[in-house]
Amino acid sequence: MRTRTLAAAIAVTSACLAAGALAPVAVAAPVDGKSARAAKAPAAKPMDYNGDGYRDLVVNLSGNTDSAAGSAYASGSVMVLYGSRQGVDTTKRKLIRTSTEGIPGTPEGHDRFGHRTASGDFDKDGFTDLAVSTVGEDLTVNGTYRRNAGQNTIIWGGKNGLAKHGASTVQQSAPTSIDVRRGMALAAGDFNGDGAADLAAGDYSNGRGGDVLYGPFTRKGKPKSIASLGMKDGQTYVHPGLTTGDVTGDGISDLVLQVYPGRAGVHQRIELLRGTSKGLVKAGTLKDAAGKDLVSLGADDRQLGIGDIDKDGYGDIVLGDWRADHGDIPFAGRFTVVYGGKNGQATDRKPQVFTQDTEGVPGTVERDDYFGSSISVGDINGDGYADVAAGSPVETVGDKSLAGRVTTLFGGPAGLTGQGAQVHDLDTAGVPGDMAANDLFGRVVKLIDMNRDGRAELVAGAPGEYPAVGRYSVLPGTTQGLTGQGSKTFGPADLGLRAVPETGFGETLGN
């Protein structure tokens, strides 16, 4: 249990991003000189950037300082860890910055390259690519200086992985004011079913909400077409709260996004945009069990996930809300499961709300637990039903305040249930390291099968791990759920990074 003031310390406040330095838009040519896409390319596997069949992990490090570039504070970077038969392999890695050969741009203070990432085969060549946002990039557009305009970069994947096949600055709509911060939210999917990945890029502050950039992209970063993200009711704020999945079961990606209050008349809501052969169209706002608009003041992309929990062919939406009170207990936290259907949200199933008071869920509801502060959806036990991992990073464990823990709940024919739910923390048997106060274990969680055994591992970040430089833990999935046996852990020093607090290690993982 923590006070509101202490708990709020882990919230990411995007408004405090500092201005970046002036930089022109640049485009890098492919390093290997290959054409944009093959004539008959195979289908790219999700998050497999080198095409070896194993999913890879992206660690976002937007607070990383590029000391080789004149100590550009918080210029940002991303670290790619390649998957293998043994799972995540920290020796097979690539640190990518704007100073990396083939990456357009110049490392400058507070650019925050790597704030968000999204993966997809954007040029339709059979290899997964990585879109990276630089939200603090300043630009001069048509002679007008735009502070914190933000821009996005696509790093092309290939047989040698990322940063070996070139990268390009994404060509998108021009920022019309300061502090637009294009790429504050990123999500990728095939929103029109043409086989090429499309990119949804949310703005921090713009009445349009951002861009939907339809692929295939050229190797100069030009999309086939651009559309508004769909905000037409005044000034809105799209915090990092975009996620994609097939909610309607038609094989075309759908998009879930959040709308935040701006001008008078705008109210907070969670919208579903349905993918069609003509692109995204509005499918309505998500409703709670009482038929009212679902809201989640604390949500971002770390608290959104989509997966088929009941295996009925429709993706189900999981939405965390760490700021939710439980009766008179403030900030206890919760998450909601909204079941998918043919036209969007299912009409024959009410949403379910889960807390630490739900039957079968271990733990006790306490003040400022932030249960549901992070969410990921994936099949942990290999039974074909998607499961849910929910982090509560400021949970007190024993006598360790803000130690944090992760709760996993399992899917089945009747949907998600608390029956058989598990909890894991840094004191779980087999998990390397010692649990301590202020670890914030579970600040970000991701379920991903990196060793191709059909069961997702849990990757959980602990950004407060002493001495506040952060750490990730990887717990294997088994037929019985997650286990600490065989777990791995890695911190900045394990990846050749300086162990300094500003890195943001343990805060964000790529999608």
C-alpha positions, 0 to 999 in steps of 0.5 A: 500500500502506498500513498497517492503521491508515491504511487503517482510517481510511476505514471508517465507524464507525457506533458513533461517531455522537454523540447528537442533540438532542431533537425531536418527530416532525412531519409536513409537509403537501404544499406544492402541496396535491395529493392523495396519488396520481392515480387512474391514475398512470404508472409512475415511472422510477427516480431521476427525481424531476421526471418529465422522463425523466432519472435524477437524482443524490443526494449524501448529506451527513449531516455537513453543518452547517446554518449558517443554523440556529445552526450545527447541527453535522452536522445533515445534508443531501442535494443533488439534481442533476438529469439532462439530455441533457448528463448531470449538471447542477450548475446544476440542483440542490436542497439539502434540509435539515430547515430547508428549507420543507416538510421536517418537523423541526428542524436539530439537532447530530448528527442526520445527516439524509441518512445514507442515502437510497432512491428509489421511488414510495411513494405510487403517483402516478407520480413518484419520491420520496426516503426520507431517514434521520436516524439521530441523531434523538432522540425521546420515545416514549410519554413515554420518551426514546430517544437516537439513535432515528432516523427516516425522512422521505419527500420527495415527487417531482413535476413541480417535483422534490423539496422542492416537493411536501411531505414526511412523517415515516414512521410505523413501529415505535417504538424500544424502546431507545436507539441503535436508529438507525432508517434506518441502512440503507435500500432501496426496491423493490416487494416484493409486486408491487402497483406501489407502492414499499416501504421496508426500513429497517434498524436499527443495534441492534434484535433485529427488525433493522428494518422493512419498510414496505409501500406505498402510503404516505399523504401523512402517511407512513403505510404500508399495513402494517408487518412485521419485517425478519426477524431472530428469532435474538437481537440483531443488527446491520444495518449499511448493507448493504441492496440490492434487485433482481430476483434471481429474475426474476419481476418482484418486487423481492428484498432482500439484507441482512447480519446481524452478530453480537450475542448468542450463537448469532448468526453473520454471514451474507448473507441473501436475502429473496425478494419474493412477492405476500405480501411478503418471505420468506426464501430462504436465506443466500448461499453461497460456491463451497465451500457455506459461508455468505458473509461480508463484514466490511467490507461496507455498501451501498456494497459491494453491487449487483445486476444481470443480468450474463449477461442470463439474466433473473435479477439477479446479486448482487455483494458487495465485501469490502475486508477480505479477505486474499489469501494472506498479503497482508492487506486486499488486498480482493476481490468475489464475484459470486453468480448469481441463479436462479428460487428465489434463488441459482443452483444450477447456477453457482458464485460467482466471486471477483475480485481484482487477481490475476484474469486480465485485471484490471490492477494488482497485489495489494498490502497494504491496497489495499481492492479492492472497497471500493465496488461498483456494477453497471450497463451501461457499454457499452450491450450489455445486459449489466450490468458492475461497477465496483469501487473501491480507494480506498487504492490507491497509484498511482505514488508517490501513497499512498492516491490510489485507483482504480476498476476496471471489469469487463464482463459477457457471456453467460458472466458477469463476466470480467476480459477487457478490464477497465479502470482509471481514476483522477484521473490518467486522460487527460481527467479534470479535476484532479490526482491526489494522495496521500490522495485516496481516489478510488473511496471510493464508486462509482455507475453511472448513465445520467443523459443517457439514451444507454443507457450508464451513466456512472461517478460516483466520490467522492474524499473526501480530495481536497485540502484534504480537502473532497471531490470527485466525478468523472463519467466517460462510458460508451462502447461501448468502456467508460469514458473520461476524455474529456468527464469532469466534476468537482464539489466543494462550492464548485461546489454552493454549499456551504462547502468544509469537511471535515465535509461528508462530500463524496465519501463517499456517494451515494443509491440 
